[in-house]
Amino acid sequence: MNARAPLYQARYGSPDAPTPTAGSPVIDHLLAHRSVRAYLPDPVSDDTLTAIMAAAQSAASSSNLHAWSVVAVRDPARKARLAELAGDQEHIRQAPVLLVWLADLARLHDVATRVGESAAALDYLEMFEVGVIDAALAAQNAVTAAESLGLGTVYIGAMRNRPEDVAAELQLPPRVVAVFGLCVGTPDPRHPAAVKPRPPQSVVLHQETYSLPAQQPGLAEYDSAMSTFYASQGMKVRGTWSHHSAKRIRDADSLSGRDRLVEALRKLGFGLR
Ligand SMILES: Cc1cc2nc3c(=O)[nH]c(=O)nc-3n(C[C@H](O)[C@H](O)[C@H](O)COP(=O)(O)O)c2cc1C
């Protein structure tokens, strides 16, 4: 058996998951990712954060514009307030540091003003998207770097539940908004996180042209793999992954306040034209 087979079996939640002959330590590391929601109180040092940030900044950036920033929050009181704004998630309080990843067009506005340009393009949806993409790519590099140092992470999309309140807490200027948070810390070994299966590649990888029908068998396999995963983790999920996911997108109320994101973004200085 290929020594890497267990990694692929865990990633796809299937003993039949194919194991490619191509492989590397980096891919092995990526395959072992799992979100961590229980942390020890051990601090994340400035030295460690410097290494993680260098990895984050090594991500590609649209037109080399660097339209993102991060606020590192360690103050327990501020973390608690942000936890409250993000659906009261306990792991935000527990993690020694919360990194809040920002789409940041304020710096570019400032740069343009200083060199006498108008920066009118910042008022378009495209530039907001550039900021979000840049932030996401940098954050994922940070996740990989943190995990390589033995740390655990979990993204916090709920940081978008109340964008204006988060902006006030972090003293964000106009044209800057939190895209998501990221808890970082030493995983608590008493609550180990498991590798969560992904859909078979037939669901996400298309050859030449896109097809929805071609995904159906893989989706059925995924429902089954996720049901096994829920049971193994003692998670009380009603129905299959399909049911669970459909519920998550049922109506505006299922967006936990994010249904008014466009309005919030406009208030925070994004034109979104
Ligand atoms: C952008 C983004 C936002 C997320 N927001 C949250 C969140 O608010 N709370 C949480 O516990 N997990 C959050 N997650 C973690 C996902 O639930 C998790 O990545 C997914 O279930 C897959 O599990 P895994 O990361 O362990 O493989 C988020 C993930 C992403 C990518």
The ligand as a Tripos MOL2 file, in Angstrom:
@<TRIPOS>MOLECULE
LIG
   31    33     1     0     0
SMALL
NO_CHARGES

@<TRIPOS>ATOM
      1 C1        -14.4400   31.7080    5.4100 C.3       1 LIG1
      2 C2        -14.7260   30.6870    6.4900 C.ar      1 LIG1
      3 C3        -15.5040   31.0430    7.5720 C.ar      1 LIG1
      4 C4        -15.7170   30.1500    8.6240 C.ar      1 LIG1
      5 N1        -16.4060   30.5500    9.7310 N.ar      1 LIG1
      6 C5        -16.4820   29.7450   10.8160 C.ar      1 LIG1
      7 C6        -17.0640   30.2120   12.0250 C.ar      1 LIG1
      8 O1        -17.5520   31.3500   12.1400 O.2       1 LIG1
      9 N2        -17.0570   29.3690   13.0990 N.ar      1 LIG1
     10 C7        -16.5110   28.1110   13.0410 C.ar      1 LIG1
     11 O2        -16.5270   27.4100   14.0510 O.2       1 LIG1
     12 N3        -15.9670   27.6280   11.8930 N.ar      1 LIG1
     13 C8        -15.9270   28.4270   10.7840 C.ar      1 LIG1
     14 N4        -15.3280   27.9840    9.6250 N.ar      1 LIG1
     15 C9        -14.7330   26.6290    9.5900 C.3       1 LIG1
     16 C10       -15.5280   25.6860    8.6990 C.3       1 LIG1
     17 O3        -16.6940   25.2810    9.3710 O.3       1 LIG1
     18 C11       -14.6160   24.4840    8.3780 C.3       1 LIG1
     19 O4        -13.5010   24.9160    7.6690 O.3       1 LIG1
     20 C12       -15.3730   23.4180    7.5740 C.3       1 LIG1
     21 O5        -16.4020   22.8480    8.3430 O.3       1 LIG1
     22 C13       -14.4270   22.3030    7.1320 C.3       1 LIG1
     23 O6        -13.8210   21.7250    8.2800 O.3       1 LIG1
     24 P1        -12.2250   21.6640    8.4350 P.3       1 LIG1
     25 O7        -11.6900   23.0640    8.3260 O.co2     1 LIG1
     26 O8        -11.9780   21.0720    9.8080 O.co2     1 LIG1
     27 O9        -11.7250   20.7850    7.3460 O.co2     1 LIG1
     28 C14       -15.1560   28.8450    8.5600 C.ar      1 LIG1
     29 C15       -14.4110   28.4780    7.4240 C.ar      1 LIG1
     30 C16       -14.1930   29.3870    6.4120 C.ar      1 LIG1
     31 C17       -13.3480   28.9740    5.2250 C.3       1 LIG1
@<TRIPOS>BOND
     1     1     2 1
     2     2     3 ar
     3     2    30 ar
     4     3     4 ar
     5     4     5 ar
     6     4    28 ar
     7     5     6 ar
     8     6     7 ar
     9     6    13 1
    10     7     8 2
    11     7     9 ar
    12     9    10 ar
    13    10    11 2
    14    10    12 ar
    15    12    13 ar
    16    13    14 ar
    17    14    15 1
    18    14    28 ar
    19    15    16 1
    20    16    17 1
    21    16    18 1
    22    18    19 1
    23    18    20 1
    24    20    21 1
    25    20    22 1
    26    22    23 1
    27    23    24 1
    28    24    25 2
    29    24    26 1
    30    24    27 1
    31    28    29 ar
    32    29    30 ar
    33    30    31 1
@<TRIPOS>SUBSTRUCTURE
     1 LIG1         1 GROUP 0 **** ****
